[in-house]
Structure formats: structure tokens, C-alpha cells
Amino acid sequence: MNKKLIDQFIDFYWLTTGASQNTLSAYRSDLKIFSQWLKDIPFSSVDKNLVHEYFSSRKKSNLSASSQSRILTCLHSFFQYLIDNQLISHDPTDHMNYPKLEKKLPTFLNILEVEKLMDTPNINSTFGQRDRAMIELLYSCGLRVTELINLSFHNINLKDEFVRIHGKGNKERMLPLGEIAINYLDGYEKKARPILLKNGQCDSYFLSNRGSAMSRQNFFYIIKSYASLAGIDKPISPHSLRHAFATHLVQKGADLRSVQLMLGHSDISSTQLYTHIQNAQLKTQHQKHHPRG
């Protein structure tokens, strides 16, 4: 019975929120583990004390604060769903305190490091042309990696200089393409993509060596490889270029509202992170160079 309720909730959550597959998979896993811990106890018999016991048991396995927070959010949404369907009368997670999350600034690449990364792919090769175009588009538009690899051929309009993005919750936004990005994308379309397609058919814009859509994992390894070749000694990922895009815009004086729209943030508080990065950098420079630092 518990498994059936979990499946029904995941379907409901996807239909009503448009959550990503990553979120849905995490929530399904969280609920499955919770159900296994309950053993034969039905969800209708869960009370606040039982939830506290569960978190106490999970903390013993060094569960991070962010994971605890996600699990609590998941359980709260799930029990609210059960209440709405009159399967339980109260939410045992009501008024439970979320763990304090340590605010960590993301790994940040400066402009010189971005340029070194950009210059690493061999643009005389098929894969190099593809990789340079992907890195250029990722940085110049501040895309999430999922948004990048999910691009279809009809999402990019080089003539009118824009790219159509479907972000979280399937929210659409239009982003301008700069001249440099257009040049590399045009070269990829004309030279590299037809070779990667191998006379097949695929609507995905960026292709793997098999002629199918590029995967998140594959592109992650591509970025890591180029970072190593470029001598960048930082734990970077594709998301690091999104952070660099936003931080460099703020440093150059772009207003937060514009940056928020370009990033596709639903809440400007998420965008304010990049002013914190800038403030941290200013503080470091002040301490290093000012006589009163």
C-alpha cells in the first residue's frame, strides 16, 4: 500500500509542480527509504515522534544538513498530499524545524580562467568544435547544464540571435546570443554536427559521438577534462560556468533584476548570492592590498 501511495504522490507532484526528473527521483528514493524504515507501519499511523526517531537514525549515518532539509520538505509535501486526499487527518512534520544550512559560495572562475578553459578544445577537430560551442553557449547565456543538453535544433535561431530555453517548471525564457557564441555555434552546425549525426536523425542540438543527445554525465567529464588540461586547479563542473556568467555580469554593473531574468530564477533572493560573491572578493582584495586591511 505504501508503494502505491508513493507512486501516486510522485505522479501528482510532477503534474502540479513540473519538478525535474532529478527532484522526482530524489523524492521517490527518500520516501522509499522512509517506508522501508517504517516496516509494517502505515503512513496513516506516523506521528511527530516517529518522524523525529527517523531523523535521529539517519543522522547517525552522517546525513548532511542539506539532505535532511530535502527529506523534510519531501515528507511535508507527501503528508500534505495525504491530507488533501483525506487519507490522514494531520501532518506529523508540521512545525518541525529545518536544519541550519551552511551558506557556501559556489566555485567561482575568474575571467582569465574562463578564457583558458574556452581556448583548450581543439577547434580543428569535430569534437573540439562541438565542445567549444557548448562551453561558449553555457557561459555566454548562463545556462543550467540540463537546459544546455536539452536544447533542440529549433530552439536556436542564429539569424535572429536568440536561444529559447525551457527551464525549471518548464518556464520559458528567451536569451540573446552574442557574436562570439554565434560564430562558434554556426561552425558547429555547418561542420561538426553533420559528422556527429552520421546520416541519422536527432533533433537534439548537441550530439554525442554516437549521434544521439549529449548526456549530463558525458558533458560533466568533458568540462573536468578541459579544466585539467587548462591547469585550472579548482573543483569545477558545468554549473561553475553559470556562476561565472552571473558573477561577471554583477561585477560589470548589471542590475540584479536583469541577471535574475537571464538565469531564470523565480526568486531574486537566489540571484543575490552573486552580490555576496562580489563582496567576498572585495573583502579579500581589501585585506590583501589596503594598509588598514
C-alpha positions in Angstrom: 0.0 0.0 0.0 2.8 2.4 0.9 4.5 1.9 -2.5 1.2 2.6 -4.3 0.8 5.9 -2.4 4.4 6.9 -3.1 3.8 6.3 -6.9 0.6 8.3 -6.8 2.2 11.2 -5.0 5.2 11.3 -7.4 2.8 11.5 -10.4 0.8 14.2 -8.6 3.9 16.2 -7.7 5.2 16.1 -11.2 1.8 17.2 -12.8 1.3 20.1 -10.3 4.9 21.4 -10.0 6.6 20.4 -13.2 9.6 19.3 -11.0 12.7 17.9 -12.7 13.4 14.2 -13.0 16.3 14.7 -10.6 13.9 16.1 -7.9 11.3 13.4 -8.6 14.0 10.6 -8.4 15.3 12.1 -5.1 11.8 12.3 -3.6 10.9 8.8 -4.7 14.1 7.5 -3.1 13.5 9.5 0.1 10.0 8.1 0.5 11.1 4.6 -0.3 13.8 4.6 2.4 11.4 6.1 4.9 8.8 3.4 4.1 11.4 0.7 4.5 12.4 2.1 7.9 8.7 2.1 8.9 8.5 -1.6 8.0 4.8 -2.6 8.6 3.7 0.8 10.0 1.3 2.5 7.6 1.7 6.2 6.7 -1.6 6.9 8.5 0.0 5.8 11.8 3.0 8.1 11.6 3.2 10.8 14.2 5.7 13.5 15.1 7.7 11.3 17.5 8.2 8.7 14.8 9.4 11.3 12.3 11.9 12.6 15.0 13.1 9.0 15.5 13.6 8.6 11.8 15.8 11.7 11.5 17.7 10.7 14.6 18.5 7.3 13.0 19.5 9.0 9.7 21.8 11.5 11.4 23.8 8.6 12.8 24.8 7.8 9.2 26.3 11.4 8.8 23.4 12.6 6.7 24.2 16.2 5.6 22.1 19.2 6.7 21.0 19.8 3.0 19.9 16.2 2.7 17.9 16.4 5.9 16.3 19.6 4.7 15.3 18.0 1.4 13.9 14.9 3.1 11.8 17.1 5.5 10.5 19.1 2.5 9.6 15.8 0.7 7.8 14.3 3.7 5.9 17.6 4.3 4.7 17.7 0.7 3.8 14.0 0.9 1.8 14.2 4.1 0.0 17.3 2.8 -0.9 15.2 -0.3 -2.3 12.5 2.0 -4.3 15.1 3.9 -5.8 16.6 0.7 -6.9 13.1 -0.2 -8.4 12.5 3.2 -6.1 9.6 3.9 -4.7 11.2 7.1 -6.0 13.9 9.4 -2.8 15.7 10.4 0.7 16.3 9.1 3.3 14.9 11.5 6.0 17.2 10.1 4.1 20.4 10.9 6.2 22.9 12.9 9.3 20.8 12.6 12.5 22.9 12.4 14.6 22.7 9.3 18.4 22.2 10.0 20.6 25.2 9.6 22.3 25.1 6.2 25.8 26.3 5.9 26.0 29.0 3.3 28.7 28.0 0.9 29.7 30.2 -2.0 29.9 28.3 -5.3 33.2 27.6 -7.0 34.0 30.7 -9.0 36.0 31.1 -12.1 37.6 34.4 -12.9 37.6 35.8 -16.5 41.1 34.6 -17.2 40.3 31.1 -16.1 37.2 31.1 -18.3 39.2 32.2 -21.3 41.8 29.5 -20.6 39.0 26.9 -20.5 37.5 28.2 -23.7 40.8 28.0 -25.6 41.5 24.4 -24.6 39.3 22.5 -27.1 40.9 21.9 -30.5 38.6 23.7 -32.8 40.2 22.0 -35.8 38.6 18.7 -34.7 34.9 17.7 -34.8 34.7 17.1 -31.0 36.6 20.3 -30.3 34.2 22.4 -32.4 31.3 20.8 -30.5 32.8 21.3 -27.1 33.9 24.9 -27.7 30.3 25.7 -28.9 28.8 24.1 -25.8 31.2 25.8 -23.4 30.7 29.2 -25.1 26.9 28.9 -25.0 26.9 27.7 -21.4 29.0 30.7 -20.3 27.6 33.4 -22.6 24.0 32.7 -21.6 24.4 31.3 -18.0 22.5 28.1 -18.8 21.9 25.2 -16.4 23.6 22.1 -17.8 20.2 20.4 -18.2 19.0 23.4 -20.3 22.1 23.1 -22.5 21.8 19.4 -23.3 18.1 19.5 -23.7 18.3 22.1 -26.5 16.6 21.1 -29.7 17.7 22.3 -33.1 14.6 24.6 -33.4 15.5 26.3 -30.0 18.4 28.2 -31.5 18.0 31.0 -34.0 21.3 32.2 -35.2 19.8 34.6 -37.7 17.7 36.5 -35.2 20.4 36.0 -32.5 18.5 34.3 -29.7 18.0 31.0 -27.9 14.8 29.7 -26.5 15.2 28.0 -23.1 12.9 25.7 -21.2 13.9 26.0 -17.6 12.7 24.6 -14.3 9.0 24.0 -14.1 9.0 24.2 -18.0 9.3 28.0 -17.7 10.4 29.5 -21.0 12.8 32.4 -21.4 14.4 34.0 -24.5 18.1 34.9 -24.2 20.2 37.0 -26.6 23.2 35.4 -28.4 26.5 37.3 -28.6 28.6 37.5 -31.7 31.3 35.1 -30.4 28.8 32.4 -29.4 27.0 32.8 -32.8 30.3 32.2 -34.6 31.1 29.0 -32.7 27.6 27.7 -33.0 27.5 28.4 -36.7 30.7 26.5 -37.2 29.4 23.6 -35.1 26.2 23.5 -37.1 27.9 23.5 -40.5 30.9 21.4 -39.8 30.8 19.2 -36.7 27.1 18.4 -36.2 26.6 16.8 -39.7 29.5 14.5 -39.0 28.3 13.5 -35.5 24.8 12.9 -36.9 26.2 10.1 -39.1 23.4 10.3 -41.6 20.9 9.6 -38.8 18.1 11.8 -37.4 18.2 13.5 -34.0 16.5 16.8 -33.0 18.9 17.3 -30.1 21.2 20.2 -30.8 24.4 18.9 -29.2 25.3 15.4 -30.1 27.5 12.7 -28.6 29.9 10.6 -30.7 27.0 8.1 -31.2 24.9 10.7 -32.9 22.4 10.9 -30.0 21.8 13.6 -27.4 24.7 14.6 -25.2 24.2 13.4 -21.6 24.8 15.3 -18.4 27.4 12.8 -17.3 29.3 13.0 -20.5 29.4 16.7 -20.6 30.5 16.8 -16.9 33.5 14.7 -17.8 34.3 16.9 -20.8 34.4 20.0 -18.6 36.5 18.3 -16.0 39.0 17.1 -18.6 39.4 20.6 -20.2 39.8 22.2 -16.8 42.6 19.8 -16.1 44.3 20.5 -19.4 43.9 24.2 -18.8 45.6 23.9 -15.5 42.6 25.1 -13.5 43.1 23.7 -10.0 39.5 24.1 -8.8 36.7 21.5 -8.4 34.7 22.8 -11.3 31.6 21.5 -13.0 29.3 22.8 -15.9 27.4 24.8 -13.2 30.6 26.7 -12.4 30.3 28.5 -15.8 26.7 29.5 -14.9 28.1 31.0 -11.6 30.9 32.8 -13.6 28.3 34.2 -16.1 26.2 35.7 -13.3 29.2 37.0 -11.2 30.9 38.6 -14.1 27.6 40.4 -15.0 27.2 41.7 -11.5 30.9 42.8 -11.4 30.4 44.7 -14.6 27.4 46.6 -13.2 24.4 44.6 -14.4 21.3 45.1 -12.2 20.1 42.1 -10.3 16.6 42.0 -11.9 18.2 41.6 -15.4 20.5 38.9 -14.1 17.5 37.1 -12.4 15.6 37.1 -15.7 18.6 35.7 -17.6 19.2 33.0 -15.1 15.6 32.0 -14.9 15.4 32.4 -11.1 11.9 32.6 -9.8 13.0 34.4 -6.6 15.5 37.2 -6.7 17.0 36.0 -3.3 18.7 33.3 -5.4 20.3 35.9 -7.6 21.5 37.9 -4.6 24.1 35.2 -4.0 26.3 36.8 -6.7 26.5 40.1 -4.8 27.8 38.1 -1.8 30.5 36.6 -4.1 31.5 40.1 -5.2 31.5 41.3 -1.6 33.7 38.4 -0.6 36.1 39.2 -3.4 36.3 42.9 -2.4 36.9 42.0 1.2 39.8 39.7 0.1 41.3 42.4 -2.1 41.0 45.0 0.7 42.6 42.8 3.3 45.4 41.9 0.8 46.3 45.3 -0.6 45.0 48.0 1.8 47.3 49.3 4.6 44.4 49.1 7.0 43.2 45.8 5.8 
